[in-house]
Amino acid sequence: MKLGGGWVWRLLFLSSLAVAAVVSSDEPSEADVLDRDGDMRLDEEEMQVLMADDEEEEAMVTDEEQFDEDKDGDEKSETDTNVTFQVTYKTPVATGDVYFAETFDDGSLDRWQPSKTTKEDADDEIAKYDGKWMVEPLKENKVPGDQGLVLKSRAKHHAIAAMLDKPFVFQDEPLVVQYEVNFQDGIDCGGAYIKLLSDSGSLSLEQFHDRTPYTIMFGPDKCGEDYKLHFIFRHKNPLNKDMEEKHAKRADVDLKKFYTDKKTHLYTLVLNPDNSYEMFIDQSSVSRGNLLYDMVPPVNPPKEIDDPNDSKPDDWDERAKIPDPEAVKPDDWDEDAPAKIEDPDALKPEGWLDDEPEFVSDPNAEKPEDWDEEMDGEWEAPQVPNPSCETAPGCGEWKRPMINNPQYKGKWKAPLIDNPHYQGVWKPRKMMNPEYFEDLQPFRMTSFKALGLELWSMTSDIYFDNFIITSHKEVADRWASDSWGLKKLVASANEPGIFSQLMMAAEERPWLWIIYVLTVGLPVGLAVLFCWPKKPVDDYVYRRVDQPQSHIEEEEEEEEEGEADEEEKEAGAGEPAAAQDEGERQESDGQGDNQVGADNEEEEMEEEEEEESEENKTPERTLEDEQKDGGDVAEESHKQAVRKRRVRKD
């Protein structure tokens, strides 16, 4: 079979794609650093602005970089010999209509107020909000000059808040909330969400706790294997003025990778005046919906509800099927027949040891020295399988095996028929909902004037950075390009090579070694098998077949020549015999002519002799013809052999 080499390369290409998919299954794509759904892109001019001149401060893209601040406030970084990529970081400046912006690059928390209260309904030991907050750079993929707010304590309550530059009032402008989170040590159980604290006269940041009124809660949360992205807003009931929490539907994508890859991720919430909302992670949409239709519980209650005073009538029949009242049990129906019976055809195997028990006392067992018969009772050796039964088909009393009883029918039941009195499933009657209201503008929720983080986490070193609250998505995108975009570039530059990624993936999942071996070995083996140069098939067949065939043909020719000579000799010997028979025939004919006038007996004798001579002439002629035909065949075969030899010589 002759195969082309193209399919081998296709197989190699597909195998490489499969390995790449396995390696990158738990990591977000880094191909387009800031190109997500067309929301933000870095063109060539912006990239040139980001690149550092030799005279400017340089952000070295290495995990070993250290950033220190000297007495004069000058910043410097210890460069590494392996630096291959450099970017310049400048503290982003918010432009446009901004209500809140925070970078923490100044290293202070003057704007932020830690909570000094205690958590309600909690033990005194853990009720205090005594978790520590610090401003630090990232542990990995750090950009010198860039710092963030870090949750430092483990298994403690944390609460900190800051006032907005001005309260946000829900009118005709969208709301855009955006910030960065990095679970530097992963996350076991805890959250990284923010709360937008409602504008009320009693708001005190020092008394910020879990029950402080908020308008919106947004951000990641995880406990166990439940990965969530919260969006909760509190809606005021216009009738009783109660506040109810409305939860958005779950995100449409798997969020696990954002909690486990130890990278900085950008979380964005966009809330529009037309009641639509959309959530983004790294500027990719993960959930969208409408406040009127995609919240649980719904914003507006149903118009009608079940009448709580209505009850089902006593004679209401909900049975769709009933037993046939006219059915009668057959006379041959035996309800007492057992389901299983002994097999009557079973025979006890030969060699069955009826007198040997299946288990015997262990002869090697010894009573423990501390055995107290008064407390523990009489000691008995443990039971072990009887060694005599190892070679026998069985021991003990033999019993016939049980089989299904062919006569078993079970308890008789009347067949079911349609219920002529069926009235359907009863439902209470509907009534107007006394608590019904219709709010067609849930976007116009309670205004807020502060941003707070109130968290409990079993993991420390959760990193927060670059908070911004604005009314325009473009403003948030520009802010992200100057902050999170650089972190993305740094992380991309520090990504290990494909070989290192394959090795790390194999360490976590050893079964990948099998795929690696097949991916590399299979194409190589196929390439060697089908693409290795080899000699033409025709030459190979000629050498294997033609050389011995000539020798065989020579032997066949010699045999044919010998047979031809023998046939010629037989033909020559047959000619005198034929001539002799012909002479005898002529002699008998002459004798018949000279004896014309003899008596009848002589004539009858002559007739008999003539008949005998005719019978002899027939086979003689046949033999002569066959000899002539044989000679012709021998001559023809001889000619064919000569032709073959000539063709072979040519």
JOKA-V40903 format. One record per helix or strand of 3 or more residues. SS is the DSSP state (alpha for helix, beta for strand). FROM is the first residue (numbers start at 1). TO is the last residue. If there is no record, write none. Layout:
# JOKA-V40903
SS,FROM,TO / SS,FROM,TO
This chain:
# JOKA-V40903
alpha,6,26 / alpha,44,50 / beta,67,69 / beta,75,77 / beta,98,102 / beta,112,114 / alpha,124,127 / beta,133,136 / beta,148,151 / beta,156,168 / beta,175,183 / beta,189,191 / beta,194,198 / alpha,205,207 / beta,214,223 / beta,226,236 / beta,243,248 / alpha,256,260 / beta,265,271 / beta,276,281 / beta,284,290 / beta,304,306 / beta,321,323 / beta,340,342 / beta,359,361 / alpha,373,376 / beta,383,385 / alpha,387,389 / beta,402,404 / beta,416,418 / beta,430,432 / beta,448,457 / beta,462,470 / alpha,473,482 / alpha,484,493 / alpha,498,508 / alpha,512,531 / alpha,537,594 / alpha,600,649
